[in-house]
């Protein structure tokens, strides 16, 4: 069996997770890394793979079946995505929900001869599939999505940008009463504050005004002002000891009815490592993208467009025997 030749663009948390997932896949070969850093200074765990500047990506055109884009959604992917999509089939985890339609358009315009599957991961991604599936099964009903308990990298970074903050980690936590009301089929109308809590663990710099820091966190618009937020000041040692991992998870629940009968559908995740799990999903969809491109598919797609049978190395006969 000829292996799928994979490239990775970006070597942060997700990029390192993708490296593990690709090297563990029986049908894939990791051939190249693309980085914005000095390629000579990048140390990876795959010694046989080339390390190139993103500016030299074109030199690998025709040698890779897929490039998995591991940059961030805020600034990396909007720029890098279309550039790579003109050269390679791509997968990415663009996760700014409100901007997905515009990003889809830019990738569709770029991927004239290639295929790009975007917004792959668990939300958007697997949660999106479950929202679509539960809507189809229960057209009369309500959707609820809860995130956590888990580390929010964006919110943690927002705290670290406050003056006087040396380091910080923020957890998103579902409100248990709200989750239980949904599971009980009560179909509650929930505000943002009623659905999630924010837990902040902050290392303050020597002499910093902790009261001011706490006030700035709790009053920060778009991040904390709409939530019940707790701020706990800890030492750098305690933060590293107790909050160094990157767990996450959540659940999608749909509560609906068929005639006089009530039903609840639920899909949940509990993740020790958010980036490694996201990387595993990206790798599965990379396999699907290559197969779809071989069948003549071009342009942009999302997880809602991809047959589930394309995600694993097993052939359809094995899947029918073991998964149905």
C-alpha positions in Angstrom: 0.0 0.0 0.0 1.4 3.4 -1.0 1.4 5.7 2.0 -0.2 9.1 2.1 2.6 11.7 2.0 1.9 14.4 4.6 3.3 17.8 5.4 2.7 19.9 8.6 2.6 23.7 8.6 3.2 25.0 12.1 4.9 23.2 15.0 3.0 24.5 18.1 0.8 22.3 20.3 -1.4 21.1 17.5 1.5 20.6 15.1 3.3 18.4 17.6 0.0 16.5 18.1 -0.4 16.0 14.4 3.2 14.7 14.2 2.3 12.0 16.8 -0.9 11.1 15.0 0.6 10.9 11.5 3.6 8.8 12.7 1.1 6.4 14.4 -1.0 6.0 11.3 -0.4 2.8 9.3 -1.2 4.5 6.0 0.7 7.8 6.3 4.3 9.1 6.0 5.3 12.4 7.4 7.6 14.0 4.8 7.9 17.7 5.6 7.4 20.5 8.1 6.8 24.1 7.1 7.7 26.8 9.7 8.0 30.5 10.0 11.0 30.0 12.3 14.5 29.4 11.2 14.3 25.9 9.7 17.8 25.1 10.9 16.7 25.8 14.5 13.5 23.7 14.5 13.8 20.4 16.4 11.2 17.8 15.6 10.7 14.1 16.5 10.7 13.0 12.9 14.3 13.1 11.7 13.7 11.9 8.2 11.2 14.7 7.4 12.3 17.9 5.6 12.1 21.2 7.5 11.4 24.1 5.2 10.4 27.8 5.5 6.7 28.4 4.7 8.1 30.7 2.0 9.6 27.7 0.3 6.4 25.6 0.4 6.1 25.7 -3.4 9.2 23.7 -3.7 7.3 20.7 -2.4 4.3 21.0 -4.7 3.6 17.6 -6.3 5.5 15.8 -3.6 2.9 15.8 -0.9 -0.7 14.4 -0.9 -1.9 16.7 1.9 -0.7 19.5 4.2 -2.2 19.8 7.6 -2.3 23.5 8.6 -1.7 23.9 12.4 -1.7 27.7 12.7 -4.1 29.8 14.8 -7.4 31.1 13.6 -6.9 34.7 14.5 -4.0 35.6 12.2 -2.3 32.5 10.8 -5.0 30.6 8.9 -6.7 33.5 7.2 -3.4 34.3 5.5 -1.7 30.9 5.2 -4.8 28.9 4.3 -5.4 30.3 0.8 -1.7 30.3 0.1 -1.3 26.6 0.9 -4.6 25.7 -0.8 -3.3 26.9 -4.1 -0.5 24.4 -3.9 -1.7 21.4 -1.9 -4.7 19.6 -0.5 -5.2 21.0 3.0 -6.9 20.4 6.3 -7.2 23.0 9.1 -8.9 23.7 12.4 -10.2 27.2 11.8 -12.5 27.7 14.8 -13.8 31.3 14.7 -17.4 30.2 14.2 -18.8 33.6 13.1 -16.1 33.9 10.4 -16.3 30.4 8.9 -18.5 31.5 6.0 -16.0 34.1 4.9 -13.1 31.8 5.4 -14.9 29.1 3.4 -15.2 31.6 0.5 -11.6 32.5 0.5 -10.5 28.8 0.6 -13.0 27.9 -2.2 -11.5 30.6 -4.4 -8.0 29.4 -3.7 -8.5 25.6 -4.1 -9.1 25.5 -7.8 -7.1 22.3 -8.4 -6.9 21.1 -4.8 -9.3 20.1 -2.0 -9.4 21.9 1.3 -11.4 20.7 4.3 -11.7 23.4 6.8 -12.8 23.9 10.4 -11.9 20.4 11.4 -11.6 19.4 15.1 -14.2 18.9 17.8 -16.0 22.2 17.8 -16.3 23.1 15.0 -15.9 19.5 13.8 -17.4 16.5 15.6 -19.8 18.7 17.5 -21.0 20.2 14.2 -21.8 16.7 12.9 -23.7 15.9 16.0 -25.7 19.1 15.8 -26.6 18.2 12.2 -27.5 14.6 13.0 -29.6 15.5 16.1 -31.4 18.2 14.1 -32.2 15.7 11.4 -33.5 13.1 13.9 -35.4 15.6 16.1 -36.5 18.5 13.8 -38.7 19.8 16.6 -36.4 20.7 19.5 -33.6 22.8 20.8 -29.8 22.5 20.7 -27.5 23.1 23.6 -23.7 23.2 23.5 -21.6 23.2 26.7 -17.8 23.5 26.7 -15.5 22.4 29.5 -14.3 21.9 32.1 -11.3 22.9 30.1 -8.6 25.4 29.4 -9.4 28.2 27.1 -6.2 29.3 25.4 -7.7 32.5 24.0 -9.1 33.6 27.4 -5.9 32.6 29.2 -3.9 34.8 26.7 -6.3 37.7 27.3 -5.6 37.6 31.0 -1.8 37.4 30.4 -2.0 40.7 28.5 -3.3 42.6 31.5 -0.7 44.8 33.2 0.8 43.2 36.3 0.0 39.6 35.2 3.0 37.3 34.9 1.1 34.2 33.9 -2.5 32.8 33.9 -4.7 29.9 33.0 -8.5 30.1 32.5 -11.0 27.3 32.7 -14.4 27.3 31.1 -16.9 25.3 33.3 -20.5 24.3 32.5 -23.1 25.2 35.1 -24.3 21.8 36.4 -27.8 23.0 37.1 -28.2 24.2 33.5 -26.8 20.9 32.0 -29.1 18.9 34.2 -32.2 20.9 33.2 -31.4 20.2 29.6 -30.9 16.5 30.2 -34.2 16.4 32.0 -35.9 17.6 28.8 -37.0 20.9 30.3 -35.9 22.9 27.3 -34.8 25.9 29.3 -33.9 29.3 27.8 -30.4 29.9 29.1 -28.4 33.1 29.1 -24.6 33.1 28.6 -24.2 33.6 32.3 -26.5 30.7 33.1 -24.6 28.2 30.9 -20.9 28.6 31.8 -18.6 29.8 34.6 -15.1 31.2 34.2 -12.3 30.1 36.6 -9.1 32.1 36.4 -5.8 31.2 38.1 -3.4 34.1 37.9 0.2 34.7 38.8 0.7 38.4 39.7 4.0 40.2 39.2 5.8 41.4 42.4 4.0 44.5 43.7 1.1 44.3 41.2 -2.3 45.6 42.3 -4.3 42.4 42.6 -7.6 44.2 43.2 -7.1 46.1 39.9 -6.2 42.9 38.1 -9.2 41.0 39.3 -11.5 44.0 38.4 -10.0 44.2 34.9 -10.5 40.5 34.3 -14.1 40.5 35.5 -15.0 43.6 33.5 -13.3 42.5 30.3 -15.9 42.7 27.5 -16.4 39.7 25.1 -14.4 37.5 27.5 -15.5 37.7 31.1 -18.1 40.5 31.7 -21.0 38.3 30.7 -20.0 35.4 33.0 -19.8 34.7 36.7 -16.0 34.7 37.0 -13.7 33.7 39.9 -10.1 34.9 40.1 -7.6 33.0 42.3 -4.1 34.2 42.7 -1.4 31.5 42.8 2.4 31.2 42.6 4.2 30.3 39.4 5.1 27.0 41.0 1.5 26.2 41.8 0.3 27.1 38.4 2.9 24.8 36.8 2.2 22.0 39.2 -1.6 22.1 39.1 -2.5 23.8 35.8 0.1 22.8 33.2 -2.0 20.3 31.2 -4.5 21.3 28.5 -7.7 19.3 29.3 -11.0 20.2 27.6 -14.2 18.7 26.4 -17.9 19.4 26.4 -21.2 18.2 25.2 -23.9 18.7 22.5 -27.4 18.0 23.6 -30.6 18.2 21.6 -33.9 18.0 23.4 -36.9 17.4 21.2 -40.2 15.7 20.6 -41.9 13.4 18.2 -45.6 13.9 18.7 -46.3 13.6 22.5 -43.0 11.8 23.3 -39.9 13.6 24.5 -36.3 12.6 23.6 -32.8 13.7 24.5 -29.7 13.1 22.3 -26.3 13.8 23.8 -22.7 13.5 22.6 -19.9 14.4 25.0 -16.1 14.5 25.1 -13.6 14.5 28.0 -10.1 15.2 26.8 -6.8 15.1 28.6 -5.2 17.1 25.8 -7.3 19.4 23.7 -4.5 19.9 21.0 -3.6 16.2 20.7 -7.3 15.2 20.2 -7.8 18.0 17.7 -4.7 16.8 15.9 -6.1 13.2 15.8 -9.3 14.5 14.1 -7.3 16.6 11.7 -5.3 13.5 10.7 -8.4 11.4 10.1 -9.8 14.1 7.8 -6.5 14.4 6.0 -7.0 10.8 4.9 -10.5 11.6 3.7 -9.3 14.6 1.8 -6.8 12.6 -0.2 -9.4 10.0 -1.1 -11.9 12.6 -2.2 -9.3 14.5 -4.2 -8.5 11.2 -6.0 -12.1 10.9 -6.9 -12.1 14.3 -8.5 -13.4 16.6 -5.7 -12.0 20.2 -5.7 -12.6 23.3 -3.8 -13.5 23.8 -0.1 -15.5 21.4 2.1 -16.3 21.1 5.8 -16.9 18.0 8.0 -20.6 18.2 7.1 -19.7 17.3 3.5 -17.4 14.3 4.2 -18.7 10.6 4.3 -17.6 9.1 7.6 -16.4 5.9 5.8 -13.5 7.9 4.4 -12.0 8.7 7.8 -10.4 5.4 8.6 -7.9 3.1 6.8 -10.3 0.1 6.9 -12.1 -0.7 3.7 -15.9 -0.5 3.3 -16.4 -4.2 3.7 -14.6 -4.2 7.1 -16.6 -1.2 8.2 -19.9 -2.9 7.2 -19.0 -6.0 9.1 -17.7 -4.4 12.3 -19.3 -1.0 12.7 -22.9 -1.4 11.5 
